[in-house]
């Protein structure tokens, strides 16, 4: 339904995110919210033996095999105990605030908006103009054309 928010909202793109200890966020749009997809992306973006902090979703249970796994339990939206996942939750707040001004993003361009938000977050302590200028000098028009619009 168009007015519903959260997991049951129609037409939304699900995004999987990992915030590494160094403050770098990695994001991936995913087609389905499944354990198989979570495990695949976790293997792709983390090293074996890592320490994982997650919420209580059952798909994260197998992370204990890959490394140390701490489940952060919440009571009425607040973490119970001293462990927390405020880092990634802070990023989601940042991303939603940044994207809200667009009042909706076209599905075909969503990966670009997501890339911009994660790039800005990952380089939040640096001046963006020199970074973008250097990146544009290294990339060809053909490479840009390949990532501008893609089918989901």
Residue, then its C-alpha position, 0 to 999 in steps of 0.5 A: x500500500x502506498x501510504x504504509x511504511x516499513x517492511x510491508x510497504x509496496x514498491x520499496x527497495x530493500x537495502x542491506x547495510x554493513x557498518x565496519x568498525x572504521x566507520x565505512x558503510x557498505x550498502x547493497x540493494x537486495x531483491x528479497x529479504x532472505x537468510x541466503x542473501x544476508x549470508x552471501x552479502x556478509x561473506x562478500x563484505x566481511x572477513x572470517x572471524x569478524x565481530x558482528x553486532x546485529x538485531x534479533x532477526x533470525x537470519x543473522x543467527x548463522x553469523x556465529x559460525x563465521x565469527x563472534x556474534x552479539x545479538x542486540x536486544x531491544x525493548x520499545x526501540x531502545x537497546x537492552x544492555x550496553x551493546x548497541x547498533x547505533x552506528x548503522x542506525x545513525x547511518x540509516x537516519x542520515x540516509x533517510x534525511x538526505x533522500x527525503x528531500x527528493x520525495x521519492x526516487x525512481x527505481x532505475x536510479x535508486x542505486x545512484x542515489x544510494x551510492x551518493x549517500x554512502x559516498x558522502x557518509x564515508x567521506x564526511x570528514x573530507x572536502x568532497x570537491x577534490x575527491x569527486x574531481x579526482x574520480x572524474x579524471x579517472x573514469x571514462x564516459x563508457x564506464x559512467x554510461x554502464x552505471x547510470x541506468x540499470x534494470x532491477 
